[in-house]
Amino acid sequence: MFGLPRNHVLPVKELRHEIELDDNISILALLALRKLLHFAEDYIQVLQDKLKSSNEKPNKRESIEKGSDQE
């Protein structure tokens, strides 16, 4: 539809106007929420890894200063 893989489409139904909940629909909503939370957790982990790796790499100035100290 929009170029998204089928496993990235999460079916969700608005249950605000429902008088009685259908367990099958509720389970789909909870499974969709779980998948959404897993995607969010993975995304945050990737951002944290990128931030950590960028902080661990010394910049050129630090490398030069450290190299001059070793002589």
Stockholm file with secondary structure:
# STOCKHOLM 1.0

chainA/1-71         MFGLPRNHVLPVKELRHEIELDDNISILALLALRKLLHFAEDYIQVLQDKLKSSNEKPNKRESIEKGSDQE
#=GR chainA/1-71 SS CCSCCGGGCCCCCCCTTCSSCCHHHHHHHHHHHHHHHHHHHHHHHHHHHHHHHHHHSCCHHHHHHHHHHHC
#=GC SS_cons        CCSCCGGGCCCCCCCTTCSSCCHHHHHHHHHHHHHHHHHHHHHHHHHHHHHHHHHHSCCHHHHHHHHHHHC
//
